[in-house]
């Protein structure tokens, strides 16, 4: 199952989503927008590198992923 990167047109939050079917809809985990834009991304390389990309911080106030402009996690 592929993992796609998305950006919400409403709050500009970037996130990844596991998509089981090509026509499966996804929503923004930050604001609930039901039409995020799928981003172009490079294919994942498999190897022994243990680094990983983090796309979101969790807001200590709301418990939801923080958007790029969120001041709660600073």
PLY file of the C-alpha trace (Angstrom):
ply
format ascii 1.0
element vertex 74
property float x
property float y
property float z
element edge 73
property int vertex1
property int vertex2
end_header
0.00 0.00 0.00
1.50 3.34 -1.00
2.03 6.28 1.33
1.28 9.61 -0.32
2.19 13.13 0.81
-0.57 15.73 0.88
-0.95 19.45 1.58
-4.22 20.94 2.78
-5.39 23.95 0.73
-7.26 25.31 3.77
-4.61 25.26 6.55
-1.48 24.40 4.48
-0.69 21.44 6.76
1.49 18.78 5.11
0.92 15.15 6.05
1.34 11.59 4.83
-1.49 9.12 4.34
-1.54 5.39 3.64
-3.87 4.80 0.68
-5.34 1.34 0.20
-7.19 2.05 -3.06
-6.50 4.53 -5.85
-9.91 6.18 -5.47
-9.85 6.30 -1.66
-10.49 9.79 -0.26
-8.41 11.28 2.54
-8.97 14.23 4.85
-6.61 16.66 6.55
-5.89 15.41 10.09
-5.48 19.00 11.29
-8.63 20.76 10.05
-10.75 18.01 8.47
-10.68 19.45 4.95
-11.88 16.75 2.56
-9.92 17.84 -0.53
-6.17 17.93 0.25
-3.78 18.15 -2.70
-1.49 15.19 -3.30
2.13 16.33 -3.58
4.76 14.99 -5.93
7.42 13.15 -3.99
10.47 11.05 -4.65
10.11 7.29 -4.28
11.15 5.93 -0.92
14.56 4.27 -0.86
14.89 1.15 1.22
18.13 0.70 3.05
19.80 0.54 6.43
19.49 4.29 7.17
17.52 4.66 10.40
16.55 8.30 9.85
12.91 9.13 9.23
10.98 12.18 8.11
8.65 13.74 10.66
5.85 15.75 9.10
3.92 16.84 12.16
4.25 17.74 15.81
1.42 17.03 18.20
-0.09 20.13 19.79
-0.03 19.81 23.59
-3.18 21.93 23.83
-5.46 20.18 21.33
-3.74 16.80 20.93
-4.03 17.21 17.13
-1.14 17.57 14.66
0.17 21.14 14.60
0.09 23.13 11.41
3.30 24.87 10.24
2.24 28.18 11.83
1.17 26.68 15.17
2.73 28.42 18.18
1.73 25.80 20.76
4.74 23.53 20.32
7.44 26.20 20.31
0 1
1 2
2 3
3 4
4 5
5 6
6 7
7 8
8 9
9 10
10 11
11 12
12 13
13 14
14 15
15 16
16 17
17 18
18 19
19 20
20 21
21 22
22 23
23 24
24 25
25 26
26 27
27 28
28 29
29 30
30 31
31 32
32 33
33 34
34 35
35 36
36 37
37 38
38 39
39 40
40 41
41 42
42 43
43 44
44 45
45 46
46 47
47 48
48 49
49 50
50 51
51 52
52 53
53 54
54 55
55 56
56 57
57 58
58 59
59 60
60 61
61 62
62 63
63 64
64 65
65 66
66 67
67 68
68 69
69 70
70 71
71 72
72 73
